């Protein structure tokens, strides 16, 4: 999950796994796999960095769990 800011300054947390694409038109629009469009204040690069950080944290958690099992 990532937290972004809607154009009306309301924070919203969305499932990073269902983001289909992010575009700049000039507003940043996140389109989900369900077709929902969310206009946010963050730049495309900021959204991408949030998704990367989210996915890295998922892999870090898997790594920790695997290390626990190996002990």
PyMOL Python script that loads the backbone (N, CA, C, O; Angstrom):
from pymol import cmd

cmd.read_pdbstr("""\
ATOM      1  N   UNK A   1       0.841  -1.177   0.000  1.00  0.00           N
ATOM      2  CA  UNK A   1       0.000   0.000   0.000  1.00  0.00           C
ATOM      3  C   UNK A   1       0.891   1.248   0.000  1.00  0.00           C
ATOM      4  O   UNK A   1       1.932   1.289   0.656  1.00  0.00           O
ATOM      5  N   UNK A   2       0.459   2.242  -0.741  1.00  0.00           N
ATOM      6  CA  UNK A   2       1.172   3.518  -0.745  1.00  0.00           C
ATOM      7  C   UNK A   2       0.177   4.640  -0.427  1.00  0.00           C
ATOM      8  O   UNK A   2      -1.006   4.547  -0.753  1.00  0.00           O
ATOM      9  N   UNK A   3       0.672   5.683   0.205  1.00  0.00           N
ATOM     10  CA  UNK A   3      -0.168   6.831   0.518  1.00  0.00           C
ATOM     11  C   UNK A   3       0.186   7.972  -0.423  1.00  0.00           C
ATOM     12  O   UNK A   3       1.352   8.335  -0.576  1.00  0.00           O
ATOM     13  N   UNK A   4      -0.840   8.527  -1.044  1.00  0.00           N
ATOM     14  CA  UNK A   4      -0.679   9.657  -1.960  1.00  0.00           C
ATOM     15  C   UNK A   4      -1.688  10.731  -1.560  1.00  0.00           C
ATOM     16  O   UNK A   4      -2.542  10.508  -0.702  1.00  0.00           O
ATOM     17  N   UNK A   5      -1.577  11.888  -2.187  1.00  0.00           N
ATOM     18  CA  UNK A   5      -2.451  13.011  -1.859  1.00  0.00           C
ATOM     19  C   UNK A   5      -3.322  13.352  -3.062  1.00  0.00           C
ATOM     20  O   UNK A   5      -2.823  13.678  -4.139  1.00  0.00           O
ATOM     21  N   UNK A   6      -4.620  13.272  -2.858  1.00  0.00           N
ATOM     22  CA  UNK A   6      -5.537  13.669  -3.933  1.00  0.00           C
ATOM     23  C   UNK A   6      -5.375  15.155  -4.228  1.00  0.00           C
ATOM     24  O   UNK A   6      -4.786  15.891  -3.437  1.00  0.00           O
ATOM     25  N   UNK A   7      -5.884  15.579  -5.337  1.00  0.00           N
ATOM     26  CA  UNK A   7      -5.765  16.969  -5.767  1.00  0.00           C
ATOM     27  C   UNK A   7      -6.441  17.927  -4.771  1.00  0.00           C
ATOM     28  O   UNK A   7      -6.097  19.107  -4.718  1.00  0.00           O
ATOM     29  N   UNK A   8      -7.414  17.414  -3.972  1.00  0.00           N
ATOM     30  CA  UNK A   8      -8.109  18.237  -2.966  1.00  0.00           C
ATOM     31  C   UNK A   8      -7.401  18.208  -1.606  1.00  0.00           C
ATOM     32  O   UNK A   8      -7.970  18.626  -0.598  1.00  0.00           O
ATOM     33  N   UNK A   9      -6.160  17.714  -1.586  1.00  0.00           N
ATOM     34  CA  UNK A   9      -5.289  17.626  -0.400  1.00  0.00           C
ATOM     35  C   UNK A   9      -5.666  16.514   0.571  1.00  0.00           C
ATOM     36  O   UNK A   9      -5.112  16.455   1.669  1.00  0.00           O
ATOM     37  N   UNK A  10      -6.584  15.638   0.204  1.00  0.00           N
ATOM     38  CA  UNK A  10      -6.960  14.498   1.042  1.00  0.00           C
ATOM     39  C   UNK A  10      -5.979  13.352   0.793  1.00  0.00           C
ATOM     40  O   UNK A  10      -5.716  12.984  -0.352  1.00  0.00           O
ATOM     41  N   UNK A  11      -5.442  12.792   1.883  1.00  0.00           N
ATOM     42  CA  UNK A  11      -4.551  11.631   1.754  1.00  0.00           C
ATOM     43  C   UNK A  11      -5.385  10.389   1.487  1.00  0.00           C
ATOM     44  O   UNK A  11      -6.484  10.233   2.019  1.00  0.00           O
ATOM     45  N   UNK A  12      -4.848   9.518   0.663  1.00  0.00           N
ATOM     46  CA  UNK A  12      -5.515   8.260   0.350  1.00  0.00           C
ATOM     47  C   UNK A  12      -4.441   7.184   0.251  1.00  0.00           C
ATOM     48  O   UNK A  12      -3.359   7.422  -0.285  1.00  0.00           O
ATOM     49  N   UNK A  13      -4.744   6.012   0.766  1.00  0.00           N
ATOM     50  CA  UNK A  13      -3.823   4.886   0.674  1.00  0.00           C
ATOM     51  C   UNK A  13      -4.389   3.914  -0.345  1.00  0.00           C
ATOM     52  O   UNK A  13      -5.540   3.487  -0.252  1.00  0.00           O
ATOM     53  N   UNK A  14      -3.552   3.572  -1.324  1.00  0.00           N
ATOM     54  CA  UNK A  14      -4.018   2.681  -2.388  1.00  0.00           C
ATOM     55  C   UNK A  14      -3.123   1.449  -2.469  1.00  0.00           C
ATOM     56  O   UNK A  14      -1.969   1.461  -2.040  1.00  0.00           O
ATOM     57  N   UNK A  15      -3.684   0.402  -3.024  1.00  0.00           N
ATOM     58  CA  UNK A  15      -2.966  -0.850  -3.193  1.00  0.00           C
ATOM     59  C   UNK A  15      -2.009  -0.713  -4.380  1.00  0.00           C
ATOM     60  O   UNK A  15      -2.441  -0.609  -5.528  1.00  0.00           O
ATOM     61  N   UNK A  16      -0.726  -0.715  -4.094  1.00  0.00           N
ATOM     62  CA  UNK A  16       0.282  -0.549  -5.146  1.00  0.00           C
ATOM     63  C   UNK A  16       0.277  -1.710  -6.133  1.00  0.00           C
ATOM     64  O   UNK A  16       0.762  -1.575  -7.256  1.00  0.00           O
ATOM     65  N   UNK A  17      -0.269  -2.844  -5.719  1.00  0.00           N
ATOM     66  CA  UNK A  17      -0.277  -4.027  -6.583  1.00  0.00           C
ATOM     67  C   UNK A  17      -1.282  -3.913  -7.728  1.00  0.00           C
ATOM     68  O   UNK A  17      -1.181  -4.652  -8.707  1.00  0.00           O
ATOM     69  N   UNK A  18      -2.249  -2.997  -7.622  1.00  0.00           N
ATOM     70  CA  UNK A  18      -3.258  -2.907  -8.681  1.00  0.00           C
ATOM     71  C   UNK A  18      -3.087  -1.669  -9.560  1.00  0.00           C
ATOM     72  O   UNK A  18      -3.967  -1.341 -10.356  1.00  0.00           O
ATOM     73  N   UNK A  19      -1.952  -0.982  -9.415  1.00  0.00           N
ATOM     74  CA  UNK A  19      -1.692   0.161 -10.294  1.00  0.00           C
ATOM     75  C   UNK A  19      -1.322  -0.376 -11.670  1.00  0.00           C
ATOM     76  O   UNK A  19      -0.377  -1.151 -11.816  1.00  0.00           O
ATOM     77  N   UNK A  20      -2.079   0.045 -12.672  1.00  0.00           N
ATOM     78  CA  UNK A  20      -1.786  -0.380 -14.040  1.00  0.00           C
ATOM     79  C   UNK A  20      -0.787   0.569 -14.692  1.00  0.00           C
ATOM     80  O   UNK A  20       0.198   0.130 -15.285  1.00  0.00           O
ATOM     81  N   UNK A  21      -1.045   1.874 -14.579  1.00  0.00           N
ATOM     82  CA  UNK A  21      -0.073   2.842 -15.076  1.00  0.00           C
ATOM     83  C   UNK A  21      -0.279   4.194 -14.410  1.00  0.00           C
ATOM     84  O   UNK A  21      -1.321   4.465 -13.814  1.00  0.00           O
ATOM     85  N   UNK A  22       0.758   5.045 -14.532  1.00  0.00           N
ATOM     86  CA  UNK A  22       0.745   6.399 -13.982  1.00  0.00           C
ATOM     87  C   UNK A  22       1.122   7.330 -15.124  1.00  0.00           C
ATOM     88  O   UNK A  22       2.093   7.090 -15.841  1.00  0.00           O
ATOM     89  N   UNK A  23       0.344   8.394 -15.284  1.00  0.00           N
ATOM     90  CA  UNK A  23       0.618   9.318 -16.386  1.00  0.00           C
ATOM     91  C   UNK A  23       0.551  10.765 -15.907  1.00  0.00           C
ATOM     92  O   UNK A  23      -0.061  11.074 -14.884  1.00  0.00           O
ATOM     93  N   UNK A  24       1.189  11.634 -16.668  1.00  0.00           N
ATOM     94  CA  UNK A  24       1.202  13.064 -16.383  1.00  0.00           C
ATOM     95  C   UNK A  24       0.528  13.777 -17.549  1.00  0.00           C
ATOM     96  O   UNK A  24       1.000  13.700 -18.683  1.00  0.00           O
ATOM     97  N   UNK A  25      -0.594  14.483 -17.268  1.00  0.00           N
ATOM     98  CA  UNK A  25      -1.380  15.057 -18.374  1.00  0.00           C
ATOM     99  C   UNK A  25      -1.839  16.500 -18.197  1.00  0.00           C
ATOM    100  O   UNK A  25      -2.893  16.725 -18.792  1.00  0.00           O
ATOM    101  N   UNK A  26      -1.358  17.470 -17.577  1.00  0.00           N
ATOM    102  CA  UNK A  26      -0.177  17.578 -16.741  1.00  0.00           C
ATOM    103  C   UNK A  26      -0.386  17.091 -15.313  1.00  0.00           C
ATOM    104  O   UNK A  26       0.590  16.890 -14.591  1.00  0.00           O
ATOM    105  N   UNK A  27      -1.658  16.891 -14.877  1.00  0.00           N
ATOM    106  CA  UNK A  27      -1.867  16.308 -13.545  1.00  0.00           C
ATOM    107  C   UNK A  27      -1.387  14.866 -13.548  1.00  0.00           C
ATOM    108  O   UNK A  27      -1.387  14.209 -14.590  1.00  0.00           O
ATOM    109  N   UNK A  28      -0.981  14.376 -12.391  1.00  0.00           N
ATOM    110  CA  UNK A  28      -0.576  12.977 -12.276  1.00  0.00           C
ATOM    111  C   UNK A  28      -1.826  12.140 -12.054  1.00  0.00           C
ATOM    112  O   UNK A  28      -2.578  12.364 -11.105  1.00  0.00           O
ATOM    113  N   UNK A  29      -2.037  11.176 -12.937  1.00  0.00           N
ATOM    114  CA  UNK A  29      -3.208  10.309 -12.858  1.00  0.00           C
ATOM    115  C   UNK A  29      -2.745   8.871 -12.686  1.00  0.00           C
ATOM    116  O   UNK A  29      -1.977   8.344 -13.492  1.00  0.00           O
ATOM    117  N   UNK A  30      -3.234   8.245 -11.609  1.00  0.00           N
ATOM    118  CA  UNK A  30      -2.972   6.823 -11.371  1.00  0.00           C
ATOM    119  C   UNK A  30      -4.191   6.067 -11.870  1.00  0.00           C
ATOM    120  O   UNK A  30      -5.317   6.359 -11.466  1.00  0.00           O
ATOM    121  N   UNK A  31      -3.969   5.098 -12.748  1.00  0.00           N
ATOM    122  CA  UNK A  31      -5.053   4.253 -13.235  1.00  0.00           C
ATOM    123  C   UNK A  31      -4.847   2.856 -12.682  1.00  0.00           C
ATOM    124  O   UNK A  31      -3.763   2.284 -12.798  1.00  0.00           O
ATOM    125  N   UNK A  32      -5.907   2.306 -12.073  1.00  0.00           N
ATOM    126  CA  UNK A  32      -5.820   0.968 -11.494  1.00  0.00           C
ATOM    127  C   UNK A  32      -6.272  -0.075 -12.509  1.00  0.00           C
ATOM    128  O   UNK A  32      -6.840   0.260 -13.548  1.00  0.00           O
ATOM    129  N   UNK A  33      -6.017  -1.326 -12.202  1.00  0.00           N
ATOM    130  CA  UNK A  33      -6.418  -2.419 -13.085  1.00  0.00           C
ATOM    131  C   UNK A  33      -7.935  -2.534 -13.207  1.00  0.00           C
ATOM    132  O   UNK A  33      -8.441  -3.164 -14.135  1.00  0.00           O
ATOM    133  N   UNK A  34      -8.654  -1.927 -12.272  1.00  0.00           N
ATOM    134  CA  UNK A  34     -10.119  -1.933 -12.339  1.00  0.00           C
ATOM    135  C   UNK A  34     -10.648  -0.783 -13.181  1.00  0.00           C
ATOM    136  O   UNK A  34     -11.854  -0.675 -13.400  1.00  0.00           O
ATOM    137  N   UNK A  35      -9.747   0.082 -13.659  1.00  0.00           N
ATOM    138  CA  UNK A  35     -10.138   1.208 -14.488  1.00  0.00           C
ATOM    139  C   UNK A  35     -10.356   2.502 -13.725  1.00  0.00           C
ATOM    140  O   UNK A  35     -10.596   3.546 -14.331  1.00  0.00           O
ATOM    141  N   UNK A  36     -10.274   2.446 -12.397  1.00  0.00           N
ATOM    142  CA  UNK A  36     -10.450   3.655 -11.586  1.00  0.00           C
ATOM    143  C   UNK A  36      -9.269   4.587 -11.805  1.00  0.00           C
ATOM    144  O   UNK A  36      -8.121   4.147 -11.866  1.00  0.00           O
ATOM    145  N   UNK A  37      -9.563   5.886 -11.924  1.00  0.00           N
ATOM    146  CA  UNK A  37      -8.523   6.894 -12.109  1.00  0.00           C
ATOM    147  C   UNK A  37      -8.484   7.787 -10.876  1.00  0.00           C
ATOM    148  O   UNK A  37      -9.520   8.244 -10.392  1.00  0.00           O
ATOM    149  N   UNK A  38      -7.267   8.032 -10.371  1.00  0.00           N
ATOM    150  CA  UNK A  38      -7.079   8.861  -9.188  1.00  0.00           C
ATOM    151  C   UNK A  38      -6.095   9.967  -9.548  1.00  0.00           C
ATOM    152  O   UNK A  38      -4.958   9.693  -9.930  1.00  0.00           O
ATOM    153  N   UNK A  39      -6.533  11.217  -9.426  1.00  0.00           N
ATOM    154  CA  UNK A  39      -5.658  12.359  -9.692  1.00  0.00           C
ATOM    155  C   UNK A  39      -4.970  12.724  -8.383  1.00  0.00           C
ATOM    156  O   UNK A  39      -5.624  12.936  -7.362  1.00  0.00           O
ATOM    157  N   UNK A  40      -3.637  12.793  -8.425  1.00  0.00           N
ATOM    158  CA  UNK A  40      -2.862  13.046  -7.209  1.00  0.00           C
ATOM    159  C   UNK A  40      -1.903  14.219  -7.401  1.00  0.00           C
ATOM    160  O   UNK A  40      -1.579  14.606  -8.524  1.00  0.00           O
ATOM    161  N   UNK A  41      -1.458  14.774  -6.266  1.00  0.00           N
ATOM    162  CA  UNK A  41      -0.518  15.901  -6.294  1.00  0.00           C
ATOM    163  C   UNK A  41       0.914  15.462  -6.575  1.00  0.00           C
ATOM    164  O   UNK A  41       1.697  16.224  -7.141  1.00  0.00           O
ATOM    165  N   UNK A  42       1.261  14.235  -6.182  1.00  0.00           N
ATOM    166  CA  UNK A  42       2.627  13.750  -6.366  1.00  0.00           C
ATOM    167  C   UNK A  42       2.964  13.665  -7.858  1.00  0.00           C
ATOM    168  O   UNK A  42       2.087  13.483  -8.702  1.00  0.00           O
ATOM    169  N   UNK A  43       4.239  13.799  -8.150  1.00  0.00           N
ATOM    170  CA  UNK A  43       4.697  13.637  -9.531  1.00  0.00           C
ATOM    171  C   UNK A  43       4.717  12.155  -9.892  1.00  0.00           C
ATOM    172  O   UNK A  43       4.641  11.291  -9.018  1.00  0.00           O
ATOM    173  N   UNK A  44       4.819  11.875 -11.173  1.00  0.00           N
ATOM    174  CA  UNK A  44       4.933  10.486 -11.627  1.00  0.00           C
ATOM    175  C   UNK A  44       6.138   9.827 -10.962  1.00  0.00           C
ATOM    176  O   UNK A  44       6.044   8.699 -10.479  1.00  0.00           O
ATOM    177  N   UNK A  45       7.270  10.531 -10.937  1.00  0.00           N
ATOM    178  CA  UNK A  45       8.480   9.971 -10.322  1.00  0.00           C
ATOM    179  C   UNK A  45       8.273   9.669  -8.841  1.00  0.00           C
ATOM    180  O   UNK A  45       8.754   8.649  -8.345  1.00  0.00           O
ATOM    181  N   UNK A  46       7.561  10.547  -8.129  1.00  0.00           N
ATOM    182  CA  UNK A  46       7.293  10.304  -6.707  1.00  0.00           C
ATOM    183  C   UNK A  46       6.438   9.052  -6.509  1.00  0.00           C
ATOM    184  O   UNK A  46       6.699   8.253  -5.609  1.00  0.00           O
ATOM    185  N   UNK A  47       5.425   8.884  -7.347  1.00  0.00           N
ATOM    186  CA  UNK A  47       4.567   7.692  -7.244  1.00  0.00           C
ATOM    187  C   UNK A  47       5.390   6.439  -7.526  1.00  0.00           C
ATOM    188  O   UNK A  47       5.267   5.443  -6.814  1.00  0.00           O
ATOM    189  N   UNK A  48       6.221   6.485  -8.551  1.00  0.00           N
ATOM    190  CA  UNK A  48       7.069   5.334  -8.881  1.00  0.00           C
ATOM    191  C   UNK A  48       7.985   4.999  -7.710  1.00  0.00           C
ATOM    192  O   UNK A  48       8.140   3.827  -7.365  1.00  0.00           O
ATOM    193  N   UNK A  49       8.591   6.010  -7.096  1.00  0.00           N
ATOM    194  CA  UNK A  49       9.478   5.767  -5.953  1.00  0.00           C
ATOM    195  C   UNK A  49       8.725   5.153  -4.777  1.00  0.00           C
ATOM    196  O   UNK A  49       9.266   4.293  -4.082  1.00  0.00           O
ATOM    197  N   UNK A  50       7.497   5.578  -4.548  1.00  0.00           N
ATOM    198  CA  UNK A  50       6.685   4.993  -3.474  1.00  0.00           C
ATOM    199  C   UNK A  50       6.384   3.523  -3.762  1.00  0.00           C
ATOM    200  O   UNK A  50       6.431   2.689  -2.857  1.00  0.00           O
ATOM    201  N   UNK A  51       6.080   3.207  -5.009  1.00  0.00           N
ATOM    202  CA  UNK A  51       5.798   1.815  -5.378  1.00  0.00           C
ATOM    203  C   UNK A  51       7.059   0.968  -5.221  1.00  0.00           C
ATOM    204  O   UNK A  51       6.995  -0.148  -4.707  1.00  0.00           O
ATOM    205  N   UNK A  52       8.192   1.488  -5.657  1.00  0.00           N
ATOM    206  CA  UNK A  52       9.458   0.756  -5.510  1.00  0.00           C
ATOM    207  C   UNK A  52       9.756   0.505  -4.038  1.00  0.00           C
ATOM    208  O   UNK A  52      10.125  -0.608  -3.663  1.00  0.00           O
ATOM    209  N   UNK A  53       9.599   1.526  -3.199  1.00  0.00           N
ATOM    210  CA  UNK A  53       9.854   1.368  -1.759  1.00  0.00           C
ATOM    211  C   UNK A  53       8.910   0.332  -1.155  1.00  0.00           C
ATOM    212  O   UNK A  53       9.326  -0.475  -0.323  1.00  0.00           O
ATOM    213  N   UNK A  54       7.649   0.351  -1.565  1.00  0.00           N
ATOM    214  CA  UNK A  54       6.674  -0.630  -1.078  1.00  0.00           C
ATOM    215  C   UNK A  54       7.101  -2.049  -1.457  1.00  0.00           C
ATOM    216  O   UNK A  54       7.104  -2.951  -0.619  1.00  0.00           O
ATOM    217  N   UNK A  55       7.456  -2.232  -2.711  1.00  0.00           N
ATOM    218  CA  UNK A  55       7.839  -3.578  -3.169  1.00  0.00           C
ATOM    219  C   UNK A  55       9.126  -4.052  -2.507  1.00  0.00           C
ATOM    220  O   UNK A  55       9.257  -5.232  -2.182  1.00  0.00           O
ATOM    221  N   UNK A  56      10.073  -3.146  -2.306  1.00  0.00           N
ATOM    222  CA  UNK A  56      11.302  -3.521  -1.603  1.00  0.00           C
ATOM    223  C   UNK A  56      10.995  -3.966  -0.183  1.00  0.00           C
ATOM    224  O   UNK A  56      11.587  -4.924   0.312  1.00  0.00           O
ATOM    225  N   UNK A  57      10.070  -3.274   0.475  1.00  0.00           N
ATOM    226  CA  UNK A  57       9.714  -3.662   1.846  1.00  0.00           C
ATOM    227  C   UNK A  57       9.055  -5.035   1.863  1.00  0.00           C
ATOM    228  O   UNK A  57       9.242  -5.797   2.812  1.00  0.00           O
ATOM    229  N   UNK A  58       8.289  -5.359   0.830  1.00  0.00           N
ATOM    230  CA  UNK A  58       7.676  -6.693   0.742  1.00  0.00           C
ATOM    231  C   UNK A  58       8.759  -7.762   0.640  1.00  0.00           C
ATOM    232  O   UNK A  58       8.693  -8.783   1.325  1.00  0.00           O
ATOM    233  N   UNK A  59       9.745  -7.533  -0.206  1.00  0.00           N
ATOM    234  CA  UNK A  59      10.824  -8.502  -0.370  1.00  0.00           C
ATOM    235  C   UNK A  59      11.685  -8.591   0.883  1.00  0.00           C
ATOM    236  O   UNK A  59      12.172  -9.667   1.228  1.00  0.00           O
ATOM    237  N   UNK A  60      11.874  -7.464   1.566  1.00  0.00           N
ATOM    238  CA  UNK A  60      12.626  -7.484   2.826  1.00  0.00           C
ATOM    239  C   UNK A  60      11.915  -8.353   3.853  1.00  0.00           C
ATOM    240  O   UNK A  60      12.558  -9.111   4.579  1.00  0.00           O
ATOM    241  N   UNK A  61      10.584  -8.245   3.917  1.00  0.00           N
ATOM    242  CA  UNK A  61       9.810  -9.060   4.856  1.00  0.00           C
ATOM    243  C   UNK A  61       9.921 -10.540   4.520  1.00  0.00           C
ATOM    244  O   UNK A  61      10.022 -11.370   5.423  1.00  0.00           O
ATOM    245  N   UNK A  62       9.903 -10.883   3.239  1.00  0.00           N
ATOM    246  CA  UNK A  62      10.054 -12.284   2.822  1.00  0.00           C
ATOM    247  C   UNK A  62      11.437 -12.782   3.223  1.00  0.00           C
ATOM    248  O   UNK A  62      11.580 -13.900   3.718  1.00  0.00           O
ATOM    249  N   UNK A  63      12.451 -11.952   3.007  1.00  0.00           N
ATOM    250  CA  UNK A  63      13.823 -12.329   3.355  1.00  0.00           C
ATOM    251  C   UNK A  63      13.945 -12.595   4.850  1.00  0.00           C
ATOM    252  O   UNK A  63      14.583 -13.566   5.257  1.00  0.00           O
ATOM    253  N   UNK A  64      13.340 -11.742   5.669  1.00  0.00           N
ATOM    254  CA  UNK A  64      13.389 -11.923   7.124  1.00  0.00           C
ATOM    255  C   UNK A  64      12.722 -13.234   7.514  1.00  0.00           C
ATOM    256  O   UNK A  64      13.250 -13.974   8.344  1.00  0.00           O
ATOM    257  N   UNK A  65      11.570 -13.527   6.926  1.00  0.00           N
ATOM    258  CA  UNK A  65      10.857 -14.766   7.243  1.00  0.00           C
ATOM    259  C   UNK A  65      11.678 -15.989   6.831  1.00  0.00           C
ATOM    260  O   UNK A  65      11.720 -16.979   7.561  1.00  0.00           O
ATOM    261  N   UNK A  66      12.320 -15.929   5.682  1.00  0.00           N
ATOM    262  CA  UNK A  66      13.158 -17.048   5.237  1.00  0.00           C
ATOM    263  C   UNK A  66      14.351 -17.235   6.163  1.00  0.00           C
ATOM    264  O   UNK A  66      14.722 -18.364   6.485  1.00  0.00           O
ATOM    265  N   UNK A  67      14.950 -16.134   6.589  1.00  0.00           N
ATOM    266  CA  UNK A  67      16.092 -16.221   7.503  1.00  0.00           C
ATOM    267  C   UNK A  67      15.677 -16.830   8.837  1.00  0.00           C
ATOM    268  O   UNK A  67      16.437 -17.597   9.427  1.00  0.00           O
ATOM    269  N   UNK A  68      14.484 -16.501   9.317  1.00  0.00           N
ATOM    270  CA  UNK A  68      13.982 -17.079  10.567  1.00  0.00           C
ATOM    271  C   UNK A  68      13.823 -18.591  10.435  1.00  0.00           C
ATOM    272  O   UNK A  68      14.141 -19.339  11.360  1.00  0.00           O
ATOM    273  N   UNK A  69      13.331 -19.032   9.285  1.00  0.00           N
ATOM    274  CA  UNK A  69      13.111 -20.464   9.067  1.00  0.00           C
ATOM    275  C   UNK A  69      14.428 -21.228   8.968  1.00  0.00           C
ATOM    276  O   UNK A  69      14.484 -22.419   9.273  1.00  0.00           O
ATOM    277  N   UNK A  70      15.481 -20.546   8.544  1.00  0.00           N
ATOM    278  CA  UNK A  70      16.771 -21.207   8.372  1.00  0.00           C
ATOM    279  C   UNK A  70      17.517 -21.355   9.690  1.00  0.00           C
ATOM    280  O   UNK A  70      18.479 -22.119   9.770  1.00  0.00           O
ATOM    281  N   UNK A  71      17.091 -20.638  10.726  1.00  0.00           N
ATOM    282  CA  UNK A  71      17.778 -20.700  12.021  1.00  0.00           C
ATOM    283  C   UNK A  71      17.457 -21.954  12.771  1.00  0.00           C
ATOM    284  O   UNK A  71      17.956 -22.156  13.878  1.00  0.00           O
TER     285      UNK A  71
END
""", "prot")
cmd.dss("prot")
cmd.show_as("cartoon", "prot")
cmd.util.cbc("prot")
cmd.orient("prot")
